[in-house]
């Protein structure tokens, strides 16, 4: 995995980050989802590294990156704090402007990154999400049942943590079995990395804090941005799994156009939720027509 990449640790904005970096060319930041690590990009990052300098970090709290403690306001796991890590990381590598490709929770970080640092993000790809604010403001029975884990993980500390930590591997299998039911697309080495991270002290607490932030401080930031008229300014590519919930509940391009001033393009990929691992060739084809460099 990640042939030609270096694995290293670098400073974010208050959290040390594990990452892999490889390739040459314009900078490209890849942000992973939950309950995974940067290793989820193992099928696409080496191909992208033929054209780009690819940077794949573990988000704060996830993988082997730093894990700030649980707090009453969940601010350390706000998408604003996570996005600030990425600005600091990329600047530390010498990149003031860069493109971002993102999935799941990482795409929520990327959305906030594009709002808070529009001068830094030149192009943005999100995978299998619509904005967090839209989810919560449109919540109905179908969403609550389909995304029940959002509401479970956001319960007060330490209730969900105690339940998860009784059998972390069983929780991982349940968490990743939404669609499709077969998880054979997880490479054994990738799955091992995800599980090793979940067994590290603080990771499960950090994941829950991420979801608690999404129900509280993140919504405050999102509403303030909306009131100020702040929208995604750069070109945005929205991809989603044709077999997933996003496609079932929303018209993703229409939703994203309500949150963006720049052009919004994209479409469905023949996969469930885990696009880069289930359908890497389709993902790469879509990115090939979108990324500059």
Secondary structure, 3 states (H helix, E strand, C coil): CCCCCEEEEEECCCCEEEEEEECCCEEEEEECCCCCCHHHHCCCHHHHCCCEEEEEECCCCCCCCCCCCCCCCCHHHCHHHHHHHHHHHHHHCCCCCEEEEEECHHHHHHHHHHHHCCCCEEEEEEECCCCHHHHHHCCCHHHHHHCHHHHHHCCCCCHHHHHHHCCHHHHHHHHCCCCCCCCCCCCHHHHHHHHHHHHCCCHHHHHHHHHHHHCCHHHHHHHHHHHCCCCECCEEEEEEECCCHHHHHCCHHHHHHCCECCCEEEEEECCCCCHHHHCHHHHHHHHHCCCCC
